[in-house]
């Protein structure tokens, strides 16, 4: 196919030989299958801010570090330079998260290069060597649902132990890859990943991520719908005792005491609205 304009510079730099096909177009980027020498990889081309449909980016960028104070001041003022710096920070956040999580042992695509708004990374494949499907495109038995749900909880815990919350985890951004003869989930789409300790929305986003997993796999294994892993994981994290090998029960009793009902209802309404909007976007894209 004819190389898209955003990929032409990578071809000129020798980072990409040919563009094979477009793999997908999402709310924040378009992804292409490319050839790099003898390897097949994928190239994620980020959309401009005006073209993105990702909501409430301010919640995700809270307390993100930038390279220098000049950039921080420009971003705060909203100048042209500041908007450009904010875009660069949004895009590079995924690269930083991929390296950070890969080092922590989380199953994410291996990043290779980031050049002019394009991320070159591993193409996650299925048993036939084709691009791996997203979870929402696969049907599971109850046993498979339990196994993948348990695996992803470990990944969520491993991410949190590394100080990262995905922030938009769902069946739409997890691939079912094939590695060493075994099918398993691979977590993708991380530009909105947040620092667990530095973002005031971290708890809400972690609970929503885990609830999304419960809701999806609960379609195939209804007993999962009665579990409460999110609050249990966050409680262990807050108390400083969460470990990668922490034993989770899925049962959690909230401490009694004064409850901010208004705040709780706002969080629930926000989560419901975001989930409805996300599913509508996916239906429209399909």
Helices and strands as residue ranges (DSSP letters): H 5-12, E 18-25, E 29-36, E 39-46, G 49-51, H 57-61, H 69-77, H 80-103, E 111-115, E 118-122, G 135-137, H 142-161, E 164-165, G 171-173, E 174-179, E 182-187, E 194-195, H 202-217, G 222-226, H 229-238, H 261-285
